[in-house]
Amino acid sequence: MLSRRHIIEGTAALGLVAAFPGLALAQRRAAAETVDVAQLMQPGPLGDVSIGKADAPVTIVEYASLTCGHCATFHTTILPELKKKYVETGKVRLVFREFALNQLDAAVYMLTRCMLGADGKAGEGVDQSRYFALIEVFFQQQRTWAFGGNPLEAVTAITRQAGMTQAQFEACLNNQAILDALNTTRERASTAFGVESTPTFFINGRRFLGAQPAAEFSKVIDPLLPA
């Protein structure tokens, strides 16, 4: 089970992620350009978290890491523009899926899932706003908690501000079921859809790699919208 120690030790894995940024990307360019949409849209054991209308004509599935700098760039500088243009107008639904790259990533994703409830599940009627609010803060403050000198202190402070008590914090990090589910989501993304780098997007099943400018997303999205 993950613990406070894993939050601290998890930072050691970040160097490995950053050391070979081009390898996974090169592998993905050789992958199939599209995947089976019906298979892609099957949620993981914790259920999907999403923003936008369920019946939007375009669905973007994002696999992201909270310790990934490019993912933070997308969420802080690119997604706001896409939300305003597409999500808030009912044209696009964004499904966010966790793809933990290291122990720190997994631990923090466990904490965000616990904002949905003790079991971490995004079932029918569950308010997902607290989850996305915490995800946003973790991306905005990524350099402080993921690359600072004291990840435990920084992560604890962020979750406290979100209303999580110390008891809830400890219980969440020791929830093996949530950790197993996150691992299942990551493994399925890798084996079924060839995800090996973050962020990886699937726009109505079409693979789209990296935190590209909003205009590049539009080139893919616009032709898929009703005339």
Disulfide bonds with the S-S distance in Angstrom:
Cys114-Cys172 2.08
